[in-house]
Amino acid sequence: MPQRRLAGLTLAVAAVAALAACEIKIDPSSVPAPFSQAPVPSASTGQPAYVCTTVYQILTSGAARLTGSVGGKSAKDHQATQATLADMATRISAEGTRTTDPSLRQAIGDIAAELTTASREPDPSSYVNGGFTDIAHKLDGRCD
């Protein structure tokens, strides 16, 4: 996995975890996505590098969106966290269908399944502060 992607995702996840411990409310629309490099569609869009970039983007932008709801104690905060995790799972699952690499497809499917399960938990914040911090490592060795 390229070091800059891992570092960017790690920073985004750390920011979510730090904000979850605080009572600070941030409007998610006011936080810019930390990963702004959009993949360029080309004739090779089914190749792992393209799919990996998109999956990393989904995880990173999702982490930024979670800053607005993680750590909140209201039902609305829990619902927003659940909805964000479910949306990430759906989008990542769709990316998995675009790769021809079976190992990468399996890793992406595992990530989507984990996010789906977390989106159904009564307290999704515990997942965000736990398992979510390592979720991108499931792509280790599969993305160039």
C-alpha positions in Angstrom: 0.0 0.0 0.0 1.5 3.4 -0.9 2.7 5.1 2.2 1.0 8.4 1.6 -2.4 6.7 1.3 -1.9 4.8 4.5 -0.6 7.9 6.3 -3.6 10.0 5.1 -6.1 7.3 6.2 -4.4 6.8 9.5 -4.5 10.6 10.2 -8.2 10.7 9.3 -9.0 7.8 11.5 -6.9 9.3 14.4 -8.8 12.5 14.0 -12.1 10.7 14.2 -11.0 8.9 17.3 -9.8 12.0 19.0 -13.0 13.9 18.2 -15.0 11.0 19.5 -13.5 11.5 22.9 -14.6 15.2 22.9 -18.0 16.8 23.1 -17.1 19.1 20.2 -19.7 19.1 17.4 -18.4 19.8 13.9 -20.6 20.3 10.8 -19.4 17.5 8.4 -19.9 19.8 5.4 -17.4 22.2 6.8 -14.6 19.6 7.0 -12.8 19.2 3.6 -12.1 15.6 2.6 -8.5 14.9 3.4 -8.0 12.9 0.2 -8.9 14.9 -2.8 -7.1 13.0 -5.6 -9.9 11.6 -7.8 -9.0 8.5 -9.8 -9.1 9.1 -13.5 -11.3 6.7 -15.4 -9.4 5.0 -18.2 -9.4 1.8 -20.2 -7.8 0.1 -17.2 -10.5 1.0 -14.7 -10.8 -2.7 -13.7 -7.2 -2.9 -12.6 -6.4 -3.0 -8.8 -4.6 0.3 -8.7 -7.7 2.2 -9.8 -10.0 0.2 -7.5 -7.6 0.6 -4.5 -7.5 4.3 -5.0 -11.3 4.5 -5.0 -11.6 2.3 -1.9 -9.1 4.4 0.0 -11.0 7.5 -1.0 -14.3 6.1 0.3 -12.7 5.2 3.6 -11.0 8.5 4.0 -14.0 10.6 3.0 -16.2 8.4 5.2 -13.8 9.0 8.2 -14.2 12.7 7.6 -18.0 12.4 7.5 -18.0 10.4 10.7 -16.4 13.3 12.6 -19.8 15.0 12.8 -21.6 12.1 14.6 -19.1 9.8 16.3 -19.0 10.3 20.0 -22.4 11.9 20.1 -24.9 10.4 22.6 -28.1 11.1 20.8 -30.1 8.7 18.7 -29.6 11.1 15.8 -25.8 10.8 16.1 -26.0 7.0 16.2 -28.2 7.0 13.1 -25.9 9.3 11.3 -22.9 7.1 12.1 -24.8 4.0 11.1 -25.9 5.6 7.8 -22.3 6.7 7.0 -21.0 3.2 7.6 -23.7 1.6 5.5 -23.1 4.1 2.7 -19.4 3.3 2.8 -20.1 -0.4 2.7 -22.4 -0.1 -0.3 -19.9 2.0 -2.2 -16.9 -0.2 -1.4 -18.9 -3.3 -2.3 -19.6 -1.8 -5.7 -15.9 -1.2 -6.2 -15.2 -4.8 -5.5 -17.1 -5.9 -8.6 -14.8 -3.8 -10.8 -11.6 -5.7 -10.1 -10.5 -8.8 -11.9 -8.1 -9.8 -9.0 -9.8 -12.4 -6.8 -7.7 -11.7 -3.8 -8.4 -8.0 -4.0 -12.1 -8.7 -4.6 -12.2 -10.9 -1.4 -10.4 -8.2 0.7 -12.8 -5.5 -0.5 -15.8 -7.8 0.2 -14.4 -8.3 3.7 -14.2 -4.6 4.3 -17.7 -4.0 3.0 -19.0 -6.9 5.2 -17.3 -5.4 8.3 -18.7 -2.0 7.6 -22.2 -3.4 7.1 -22.0 -5.3 10.4 -20.8 -2.2 12.1 -23.6 -0.1 10.6 -26.1 -2.4 12.3 -24.5 -2.2 15.8 -26.5 -0.3 18.5 -23.4 1.7 19.3 -21.4 2.1 16.0 -19.0 4.5 17.7 -17.3 1.6 19.5 -16.5 0.1 16.1 -15.3 3.4 14.7 -12.9 3.8 17.7 -11.8 0.2 17.4 -11.9 -1.9 14.2 -12.3 0.9 11.8 -8.8 2.2 12.6 -7.3 -0.9 11.0 -9.7 -1.6 8.2 -7.5 -0.4 5.4 -4.9 -2.9 6.3 -7.1 -5.6 4.7 -5.8 -4.2 1.4 -2.1 -4.7 2.4 -0.2 -6.6 -0.2 -3.0 -6.4 -2.7 -2.7 -2.8 -3.9 0.3 -1.5 -5.7 
